Structures are given as structure tokens and as C-alpha cells.
Amino acid sequence: MSLKLNDLQSYNEQVKSWLNKYRVRLMSVSSLPFVSNYSNISQLGFNSDDILVVDSTVELFQKEKRSSILDNAEKRSNIKIDDSMETEDFEQDKENNTVDGGPLVTSFLTLDKLQKNAVDDVEIVGLDCEVQFFDVNPIPFADGISIQRYLRLESSKHFSPAVDKLPVWISTISSHFPSVCWLAAGRTTKNIQVSGVTRVLGYFNENSQKIVKQMNEACGAAQVNRYRAVYEGIRKIATPTRDAPGEVIVDMRWNTKVWIKLKVVIKCFLIQSSLVLLEQPDNAADCTIKIDLGWRDKRFFIDEAIFEQLFFVLNLADVLANPEKEVVFPSESAKFDDLVQDMNELVDSCSQEDNVFVSNEKSEEVTDKVWNIVRKCGDVKHATMLFKNFLQALTYGKIKSHVQEGNKSHLASLIRASKTCDFRMPILERLSTIEMMMEIGVESLRGRIINKFSSTLQFPTDELSFILKTCENDLSTVEDALNASVVSLLPIAMALATVSQIFGLLNEKDHVILPDLARRVLTKFTSGMVEKAKKGETETEYTFETTLPLLRMSKENFMDKRPRIWTCENTNTVGANVQTRIMTALELESSVEHVSRIVNASRPVREMKEENEKPTAEELDADYTVSHTVFSYLPKM
């Protein structure tokens, strides 16, 4: 049973004093910035996945935000590593300094100002991405050292076993370079003490390269370097129209043995930079593709028509189940007069003898054509009028076209009945119109999805039809048959979107593995949907993960982008015992606000380029924030 933060209140006076002076939170170690970049966090050996995070209260941190740390950031490039543990001296707030006897006047450029002054034909895009920072308020480095020393020496004497067991991470900030942002203390599963430190070395340049070299040399030689590069195929960015975004990540990992002197290897890494190394990894490198579709994120759908029609049909089913709701038609509806003309042309076409039979199952049926007209309406009344026009033509026997036997929609049955004496003109009201629309929408989508699976992914049509029918039958045991026919399309369409993303990442010659991958995705999504429905739950996560060797991947399809995270890990041992674990990490976006501010204060501003002129390698390298994490394992005495 995991320890809850409220339980800390009942332990002892030492913990209570902490809670009065600092903020103490219980969270997972995998949620921590920098530490979460480890390829395998469990290898760190901590005796608990839960940790205590210690930082300052918000009020204390606000006073320290305006310290001289940022003012002196530009001077740090020439400062040597300083291991001093002195408490930082903060300068007076300079916000209200005056210039030439008057106040310093500043004006901040905002999106509203840009849009107000923009030319009419200029659209401002790309400003809907908001960086989400990890909630942390650092304490002075000297205080962090004191807490770390106390935990290492006195924790077992003063803390109860449940608290003493938990590793502790302390968020710190310092004016010395390199800035220490995390201090850690804890024990392994073998009861060995562990101390950790994460240093921020600034942006990626020659100076940070030299510091990485010094630190790695001080830790000794390692036999294997473990590399990790994380590429983002689709970023998880929320917008007003996409509040639950998904993402596609390619997590690439590979190892290299150190056959020559460490100094040579470090020099190679530092001069060539991680970006060069990532261009030529071993073809046996493992690439883990992680896909999270989110919800209503159309970036995953290669065929956007499937996306739009799928959620429109789901909306129709929702209105049928809850009549008080309104149908949400597509935002770009066609003019009603144009739709009337389209329906008249369809009736004329279906009255021709040459269009009586459908040539094959992949061709568009007459119900598909009706669907593609009525779904463009702006309201249910217009859809009702269009249906009446078509049904009137059925009454007079103008529709000579036939439909496939597998088409179970009510409109298909009316078309068949019009060929006999059994036809009766239905009464169309609001809900009956919505139901008729939903049925032909389901039939159209089913055929379209099956066709995509077959033509693009080479998946057998009969097998997919069987999977779809099985899912529909399983859902009908907990839902009505009409709703089951709609809901069963959701996992199939999501599976199509998932496999289509993998399709774009593979070499053409390796597309032969897609049918097997599609079966795994289909099984996962359909079984997940049925299990959730049986429990009465409506939300289902559409996530999938698979690992493939790099030689199967089309490198130009994802490695043309820079990795969001790049790491190099190595372990130093003494005999059979681990002495240190080291990780150098490069990140394009730091998730810690004060770290981002410190590094950005000294990061060079990229010069304006001529049109089509690309940034230099040095300018691209400077976009990365470099951190260095060391865990030291203290042997038992």
C-alpha cells in the first residue's frame, strides 16, 4: 500500500517542521524532470517508486525570482566549476530602476497587438502552443545541501520506517555555475545509500562540451555507452478545437562499446555533437513507436473525411439516445439549393438503365451517394426535405439502382421494397430523419474503412469484416443493436489511424509486417472497447506501442526532425559493485521554469536569415539545454 502525503502529518516533529518550512509532496520518480529521461529508471535501484519532493513555498520562491542569478548568467561561460556550498546573496530588485532621471518604460508585444496591427491577408499561426512547466519552487542550494546531509546521516534515527524508506528529491537554485537543480538522497533495494545531483550546464556550446568532458573524466571509465533519442512525430499540443491531443513518439535506443580511451570518445562526442551521432546509429537500434490518439485529434487521420464522418455519426447516435440534444452538423455546410440540385442529379443518374447494378463492393452505392449529400446539410429540416425528394422518386419507381445485400440500412430496405409491391412511404420526423442519416452513414463508413485497410495496408477484407461483426455482436449484448453498429466503428477507425501512422514510419519493403501489426491493434482496441462497455464505462484509451529495429524504419520520415531529448548514459563499477551512474541529457524544451529562464538568459539570439537560408550547426546546437546527472552509490562500511 503506497504512502499518502496526509500520512506524513502523524509521524514526528521533524516531518512537521519540514511541512511548516518547505513544501513536501509525494509523487512518482518517473514524473520528475531530467530523471524521467533515463532509459530505464528501475536500474537506478531505488527501494521505492514513490518519492518525496521538497521545495519552497510559493511565497519564498517569488522573492528569489528576481535575484542576481539571471543578471549574471551571461558571465558564466568563462566561470570554472565551483563546488562551494555558500548561501546565495541576492541583489536588490532592479525592476524599478530609472533611466535618465525617469522610469524605465517597457512595452510588451502581445498576440492581441499583433492581430490588431496585422494586414488583413496575414494570418498569425503557431501561437497556440503553451509550454507546460513542472510545478516546483527551488530552495537555496546551501539549504538543499543541509537537508541532503541530514537525510544521509540522521534519517533513520528520527524518521519512521515508512518515511525513512522514501527517496527524497530536493529542488535547488544557485548563483554559482553550474547551477544545481536537483539534489537526491535515498537507499537502494539492497539498503545502499545513494546520493544524486543534477547540474544544468547551460545551452549546448563549446564551454558546456568541456564541462561534460571534465565531469565524465572525474567519474572514471565506462565499458558501454547507452544512447537514447526521442523524436516527436506528432506533438501533444492542445488547441481550442483539440482539448485532448494525442502524440506519436519514436524512442530510439542503442549501445556502443568503448574500445578506445575514454578521452578520445568524449572528444568525438563533444566535437561532433549528439545530432551527428544520431544520424548514424546502429541499424540494430531499437525504435519503440508510441502512439496515443487522444480524442478527436484529426492529425492522425490520413483520410480526414473518415474522421469528420465518424464523429458526425457518433453525434447522431448520441442525439438518438438523448433527444434533448442537438445535431452538430459540419461547420462548412453547403448551400441548400446546391444540395437540392445534387439530389435531383442523383435521382436522374439512378433512373438510368446503365446504373442499375453496382459493379463491385468497393464502388459507391446509391445509399453512399445519398449520405454524401445529406451530411452536408446545415440542419435536420433540410436533410428531411432532401430525403423526401429521394423517397418520392422511389414512390414513382424512378430509382432503378440496386444495393448490396450486406447493406442493412432502412433506406436500403426501402430501395429493395420499391422493386416490389411492399414499398410504403415512411413518415419522416426529426428522430426518424436522424436515424436514417446515421444508418446510411454507418454503412458508408464501414465500406470506406474496410477499403482503406485493404488497399493501403493489404489487410484481408473478409477478416476485417469478421472482426467488425464480432465487435458489433459483443457490444449488442450490453447496448441496443442500433447503437452497437455505430460504436463498433470507433475502435476500427482508431486502429486504422494507428496503423496508418506506423505505415508512414516504415520502409516500403517492410510494409509486409503491417497486417500482423494491424491484427494486434485491432484486437487491443476492440477488446478494450467491449470490456469498457461491459463495465458501463464510456471512455477508452487508444494507445499502442511496438518496438522495431531501426533498419525497418524510414529514417527520413522522422529523423529529418531533431530529437526532442538525447541522452548518453554510462555506469562505472568497482568490482561487482556500481559506483556511479551518469547521464548527460540534451533537451530542446526544459520542463523546469527556473532552469529555462537561467539558460535562456545566456542563450544567444539567433540572427535573422535571408529567405531559405538555414541556421548553422552551432545555432541549432544552442537550442539544446544541457544537464548532467550523477548518482553515487556509497558501499556499506
Disulfide bonds with the S-S distance in Angstrom:
none
